[in-house]
Amino acid sequence: MKPEPDRRGAYAHFQPITTRWMDNDVYGHVNNVVYYSYFDTVVNTYLIREGVLDIDSGTTIGLVIETQCNYFSSLSFPDTVVAGLRVAKLGNSSVRYEVGLFCNDDDVAAAQGHFVHVYVDRQTRRPVALPPALRQALQALVVDRPER
Protein backbone atom coordinates (compact mmCIF):
# COMPACT_ATOMS: atom_id res chain seq x y z
CA MET A 1 0.00 0.00 0.00
CA LYS A 2 1.42 3.35 -1.06
CA PRO A 3 2.07 5.78 1.82
CA GLU A 4 0.77 9.32 1.98
CA PRO A 5 3.36 12.01 1.26
CA ASP A 6 5.09 13.56 4.26
CA ARG A 7 5.21 17.24 5.12
CA ARG A 8 8.44 19.16 5.70
CA GLY A 9 7.98 19.10 9.46
CA ALA A 10 8.63 15.34 9.44
CA TYR A 11 12.34 15.86 8.67
CA ALA A 12 15.28 17.01 10.78
CA HIS A 13 17.68 18.41 8.15
CA PHE A 14 17.23 20.09 4.76
CA GLN A 15 19.43 20.67 1.76
CA PRO A 16 18.51 22.45 -1.48
CA ILE A 17 19.59 20.66 -4.65
CA THR A 18 19.53 22.42 -8.00
CA THR A 19 18.07 20.35 -10.79
CA ARG A 20 20.00 20.19 -14.03
CA TRP A 21 18.80 20.21 -17.63
CA MET A 22 20.04 16.64 -18.04
CA ASP A 23 17.91 15.44 -15.08
CA ASN A 24 14.76 15.68 -17.24
CA ASP A 25 13.79 12.79 -19.45
CA VAL A 26 11.87 12.84 -22.74
CA TYR A 27 8.60 13.13 -20.79
CA GLY A 28 9.63 16.53 -19.40
CA HIS A 29 10.23 15.58 -15.77
CA VAL A 30 13.13 14.35 -13.65
CA ASN A 31 13.82 10.72 -14.49
CA ASN A 32 13.13 8.26 -11.69
CA VAL A 33 16.76 7.13 -11.31
CA VAL A 34 17.86 10.71 -10.61
CA TYR A 35 15.80 10.74 -7.41
CA TYR A 36 18.23 8.20 -5.94
CA SER A 37 21.14 10.51 -6.73
CA TYR A 38 19.34 13.20 -4.71
CA PHE A 39 19.07 10.73 -1.81
CA ASP A 40 22.81 10.05 -2.02
CA THR A 41 23.57 13.75 -2.24
CA VAL A 42 21.70 14.80 0.91
CA VAL A 43 23.02 11.91 3.02
CA ASN A 44 26.67 12.10 1.97
CA THR A 45 26.81 15.90 2.03
CA TYR A 46 25.46 15.84 5.59
CA LEU A 47 28.01 13.22 6.69
CA ILE A 48 30.92 15.05 5.05
CA ARG A 49 29.92 18.41 6.54
CA GLU A 50 29.61 16.81 9.98
CA GLY A 51 33.15 15.47 9.59
CA VAL A 52 32.14 11.82 9.92
CA LEU A 53 32.70 10.64 6.33
CA ASP A 54 36.17 10.70 4.84
CA ILE A 55 35.53 9.55 1.28
CA ASP A 56 39.24 9.16 0.48
CA SER A 57 40.73 7.37 3.46
CA GLY A 58 38.14 6.75 6.18
CA THR A 59 38.31 3.28 7.68
CA THR A 60 34.52 2.95 7.95
CA ILE A 61 32.23 3.27 4.92
CA GLY A 62 28.50 2.82 4.40
CA LEU A 63 27.23 0.34 1.81
CA VAL A 64 23.64 0.55 0.59
CA ILE A 65 21.81 -2.73 1.14
CA GLU A 66 18.22 -1.59 0.55
CA THR A 67 16.51 1.28 -1.21
CA GLN A 68 12.99 2.32 -2.14
CA CYS A 69 11.13 5.39 -3.40
CA ASN A 70 7.48 6.47 -3.78
CA TYR A 71 6.61 9.17 -6.31
CA PHE A 72 3.68 11.53 -5.71
CA SER A 73 4.18 14.46 -8.10
CA SER A 74 6.69 15.45 -10.75
CA LEU A 75 9.90 17.38 -10.36
CA SER A 76 11.48 19.02 -13.40
CA PHE A 77 14.24 21.38 -14.43
CA PRO A 78 14.54 24.23 -13.39
CA ASP A 79 12.92 23.36 -10.04
CA THR A 80 14.94 23.44 -6.86
CA VAL A 81 14.60 20.22 -4.92
CA VAL A 82 14.73 20.58 -1.16
CA ALA A 83 15.79 17.24 0.29
CA GLY A 84 14.57 16.54 3.81
CA LEU A 85 16.59 13.98 5.79
CA ARG A 86 15.85 11.95 8.92
CA VAL A 87 17.06 8.75 10.54
CA ALA A 88 14.26 6.29 11.23
CA LYS A 89 16.35 3.48 12.71
CA LEU A 90 19.83 3.57 14.18
CA GLY A 91 21.33 0.14 14.78
CA ASN A 92 24.72 -1.13 15.91
CA SER A 93 26.21 -1.16 12.40
CA SER A 94 23.33 0.06 10.23
CA VAL A 95 21.12 3.08 9.71
CA ARG A 96 17.86 3.62 7.85
CA TYR A 97 17.84 7.05 6.22
CA GLU A 98 14.53 8.46 5.07
CA VAL A 99 14.42 11.26 2.52
CA GLY A 100 11.61 13.51 1.36
CA LEU A 101 12.03 15.50 -1.84
CA PHE A 102 10.12 18.77 -1.93
CA CYS A 103 9.61 20.92 -5.03
CA ASN A 104 10.68 24.51 -4.42
CA ASP A 105 8.66 25.81 -1.44
CA ASP A 106 6.03 23.03 -1.40
CA ASP A 107 5.18 21.67 2.05
CA VAL A 108 4.18 18.20 0.78
CA ALA A 109 6.77 15.76 -0.59
CA ALA A 110 6.86 15.15 -4.33
CA ALA A 111 8.68 11.89 -3.56
CA GLN A 112 9.97 10.09 -0.51
CA GLY A 113 11.89 6.98 0.20
CA HIS A 114 14.66 5.38 2.15
CA PHE A 115 17.89 3.56 1.99
CA VAL A 116 19.71 1.45 4.50
CA HIS A 117 23.46 1.70 4.96
CA VAL A 118 25.45 -1.02 6.67
CA TYR A 119 28.73 0.40 7.90
CA VAL A 120 31.73 -1.77 7.16
CA ASP A 121 35.49 -1.75 7.41
CA ARG A 122 36.80 -0.26 4.15
CA GLN A 123 39.36 -3.06 3.68
CA THR A 124 37.54 -6.20 4.83
CA ARG A 125 33.98 -5.09 3.95
CA ARG A 126 32.82 -6.70 7.20
CA PRO A 127 30.23 -4.87 9.35
CA VAL A 128 31.58 -2.72 12.18
CA ALA A 129 29.96 -0.82 15.02
CA LEU A 130 29.18 2.79 14.17
CA PRO A 131 32.07 4.98 15.34
CA PRO A 132 31.01 7.32 18.21
CA ALA A 133 31.27 10.53 16.14
CA LEU A 134 29.15 9.01 13.36
CA ARG A 135 26.56 7.77 15.85
CA GLN A 136 26.37 11.25 17.39
CA ALA A 137 25.89 12.91 13.99
CA LEU A 138 23.18 10.39 13.07
CA GLN A 139 21.46 10.72 16.43
CA ALA A 140 20.81 14.38 15.60
CA LEU A 141 18.65 13.20 12.67
CA VAL A 142 16.57 10.63 14.56
CA VAL A 143 12.87 11.47 14.50
CA ASP A 144 9.79 9.52 15.43
CA ARG A 145 7.66 8.31 12.57
CA PRO A 146 5.47 11.24 11.55
CA GLU A 147 1.76 11.34 12.19
CA ARG A 148 -0.12 11.90 8.96
N, C-alpha and C positions, 0 to 999 in steps of 0.2 A: 504494500500500500504506500503510495507516494505521500511524503510528509507535506505539511503546509510550510510555506516560506517563512523564515525567521525575520525578525526586525533587527535593526542595528543594535538595540539595547541588549541583545543576547550575546554580544561579543565583547571581549576585553581589550583588544588592540586593533588598530586600523592602519591601513597603508594604501594610499592612492597608487594606482597603476595606470599609466597612459596606454591606451590601446594604440596599435600600429595599423597602418594601411593593410599590411600583409596578414593581420589577424582575421580579417573578413574572408569569408568563402564566397563562392559564386552565387549564393542565396542572399548575400548582402548583410550577413551577421557574423559575429565571431564564431569560428569553427569550434566544435565541441572539444577537440583535443587541446585547444589553446587554454581552456578553462583550467586544465591540470597544470599548465605552466604558471598560471596566476597563483594556484595553490602553493606550488614550489617557491615562487617568488616571495610571498608573504611570510612563509615559515622560515626560509633560509635567511632572508634579510633580517628578520627579527633575531634569529640566533646569532648571526654575525654581529649585529649592532650591540647585542648584549654581551659579546665577547666569549660566547660559549661554543662557537663553531669555528674551527680553524680549518678551512677547506684545503689548505696545502699540506699541513703536517700534523694535524690533530690526531691523537691516538684513538679517539672514539668517534665513530661516524654513524649516522642514521640511515638505515636501509628501509625503503618502502616495502611493506609486505601486503598491504591492502589499500584499495582506493575505491571511491564511489562518488558520483555526482548526480544531483537532481537539477533539472533545468525548468525554470518557471516563466521567464520572459527573456527576450533577446537582448544581447549586448552587441554594439557595433562601433566601428571606427566612425567618428572621433570621440566616442564616449570616454569618460574617465571611469575606471572601475575602482571602487573602494573595497578593498578586501578586509573583511572582519575576521579575526582569528581568536580562537579559544582552545583550551585543552579540556577534553571531556573525560579522559581517563589517563591517569599517570601511574604507571606500573613500576616494577623494579628495573626493567631494561627496555620498556616500551612506552609509547605515548600515542594517544589518539588525538590528532589535531582535527578540529572542525573549522571550516572556512565558509563564510558567506560572501558572495560577490554582489555588490550593490552598484547600480548604474547611477553615476553622477551623485545627486543629492537624495535619491530615493531612499525611503525608510524600510522598504520591503526587499528582501533578497531576490535578485534575478536568477541566481543559482546558489546552491549550497551543497557541500559534501564533506568528505573526510578522507584522511589517509592516516595509516598507522605506520610509525617508524619503530623498528627494533634497533636499539643502539648496540653496536658491535665493536670489537677491537679491529682497527684498520687492517692489521696484518693477518690475523687469524680468521677474521669474519665470524667469530664466536660471540654470542651475546655477553654483554657486560652490564653491571649495575650503572645506572645513570650517575655521572660524576656530580658531586655536591653543587657546583656552580650551575650546571645545566639544570639540575632538579629545581634549584631556586628560581632560575629564569622561567622555567615551565610552570612552576607553582603560581607565578604571578598571572598566568593565563587561565587558570582553572576556574570554571564557572559551573554552576548547577545547570542541568538541562532546563532550557527556557520553557516557561508556560506559554501556551499559544492562545 
